[in-house]
Amino acid sequence: MDALTFEDGRVYADAKGLKDLYNEDVESMSLFGVVISKAEVRKIRRRTRRSHRRRAEQGIPVGGTRPFGWEDDKRTLRPEEAEKLAQAARDVIAGKSLHSILVQWRDEGLRTAMAIPGLRGR
């Protein structure tokens, strides 16, 4: 509220219309709204964490595109990509840089699951 009311005379609006932030009642209601919103965000965060933890414990993948090295079911290894990842891990342990591994993969035409067909980026 201090930041919003730093300069006198400014007008603010939300989906319900204009707000006079210089009015003490509006200020109080706004602060109350912030407290309620913050509590709701915490509830959502807690529910999301519980859901993700439960899925992980049951071995159920959570949304998004397939990870590199895995099939679309996110449970079955994609052999050719999994081998590339295993080799990359061995190379890093042996001192090879990630950049050199990525350059090699790019030169071999290896693409991620999110790669756009026909587009050859850096």
C-alpha positions in Angstrom: 0.0 0.0 0.0 2.8 2.4 0.8 4.3 2.0 -2.7 0.9 2.4 -4.4 0.0 5.5 -2.4 3.4 7.1 -2.4 2.3 9.8 -4.9 -1.0 11.5 -4.0 -3.9 11.6 -6.4 -3.2 8.4 -8.3 -6.3 6.4 -9.3 -6.3 2.6 -9.3 -8.9 0.2 -10.7 -9.5 -3.5 -10.6 -12.2 -5.8 -12.1 -14.7 -4.3 -9.8 -14.0 -0.7 -10.7 -12.1 2.3 -9.4 -10.4 2.2 -6.0 -9.6 5.1 -3.7 -6.5 3.7 -2.0 -6.3 6.9 0.1 -9.6 5.9 1.9 -8.8 4.0 5.1 -11.7 1.5 4.6 -10.4 0.6 1.1 -6.9 0.3 2.4 -8.1 -2.1 5.2 -10.1 -4.2 2.8 -7.2 -4.3 0.4 -4.8 -5.5 3.1 -7.4 -8.1 4.2 -7.6 -9.3 0.6 -3.9 -9.7 0.4 -3.9 -11.8 3.6 -6.7 -14.1 2.2 -4.9 -14.4 -1.2 -1.6 -15.3 0.5 -3.3 -18.0 2.6 -4.9 -19.4 -0.6 -1.6 -19.5 -2.4 -0.1 -21.4 0.6 -3.0 -23.9 0.5 -2.6 -24.5 -3.3 1.2 -24.9 -2.9 0.7 -27.5 -0.1 -1.9 -29.4 -2.1 0.4 -29.4 -5.2 3.4 -30.6 -3.2 1.3 -33.4 -1.7 0.0 -34.4 -5.1 3.4 -34.5 -6.6 4.9 -36.4 -3.7 2.1 -39.0 -3.9 2.6 -39.4 -7.6 6.3 -39.8 -7.2 5.9 -42.4 -4.5 3.5 -44.3 -6.8 5.8 -43.9 -9.8 3.3 -41.8 -11.7 4.9 -39.2 -13.9 3.8 -35.6 -13.5 2.8 -33.5 -16.7 5.1 -31.8 -19.2 6.9 -33.2 -22.2 8.7 -36.4 -22.1 12.2 -36.2 -20.6 15.1 -36.9 -22.9 16.0 -40.5 -22.6 12.4 -41.6 -21.9 9.4 -42.7 -24.0 6.2 -40.7 -23.9 4.9 -42.8 -21.0 7.9 -41.3 -19.0 8.4 -44.8 -17.5 10.2 -46.7 -20.3 13.7 -45.8 -21.4 14.3 -44.8 -25.0 17.4 -46.9 -25.6 19.3 -44.7 -28.0 18.8 -41.5 -26.0 19.4 -43.3 -22.6 22.7 -44.6 -24.0 23.7 -41.0 -25.1 22.9 -39.8 -21.5 24.9 -42.6 -19.9 27.9 -41.8 -22.2 27.6 -38.1 -21.5 27.7 -38.8 -17.8 30.8 -41.0 -18.2 32.4 -38.2 -20.4 31.7 -35.5 -17.8 33.2 -37.7 -15.0 36.3 -38.1 -17.3 36.6 -34.4 -17.6 34.8 -33.6 -20.9 32.9 -30.3 -20.9 29.1 -30.2 -21.2 29.6 -27.7 -24.1 31.7 -30.2 -26.1 29.1 -32.9 -25.5 26.3 -30.7 -26.7 28.3 -29.6 -29.8 28.9 -33.3 -30.6 25.2 -34.1 -30.1 24.3 -31.2 -32.4 26.7 -32.3 -35.0 25.3 -35.8 -34.9 21.8 -34.3 -35.4 20.6 -35.5 -31.9 17.5 -33.6 -31.0 15.5 -33.1 -27.7 11.9 -34.1 -27.3 11.0 -30.4 -27.7 13.0 -29.8 -30.9 11.1 -28.3 -33.8 11.5 -30.5 -36.9 13.5 -28.8 -39.7 15.0 -26.2 -37.3 18.7 -26.6 -36.6 19.6 -24.2 -33.8 22.6 -23.5 -31.8 
